[in-house]
Amino acid sequence: MAQLAIAWVLQNQNVASAIIGASRPEQVSSNVKAAGVRLDAGLLAKIDDAVRSLAQRDPALTTSSGTREA
């Protein structure tokens, strides 16, 4: 599941890089394998549908307050 999630994030045109975490070396090795995975359009669409209420893929629909507190 972690590799699938990472592959999905990396195939999002709006994402420049994925920040992943691992607590064991074998998790790092497993996560790196996702970099070469290409998900087909049908699977990407199914994942998008499943997470639609949690993730926004259209940058035109994202908002920012434009200010940050120091």
C-alpha positions, 0 to 999 in steps of 0.5 A, a space after each residue: 500500500 505504501 508503494 501504491 500511495 507513493 507512486 500515486 503521489 509521484 504521478 500527480 503533475 502538481 507534485 514536485 517531490 514526495 516526502 516519505 518517512 521510514 523507521 526501518 531501513 527495509 521501509 526505505 528500500 520498499 518505498 524507493 521501488 515506487 519511484 519507477 512504478 507507472 500506474 495506468 490511467 484507469 487505476 489512477 482514476 479509481 484512486 482519485 475517486 476513492 480519495 476525492 474528499 481527501 485530496 485535491 488534484 486540481 491546483 485551480 481549486 486550491 486556496 491559500 490565505 496568502 499570509 503566514 505568521 512568523 
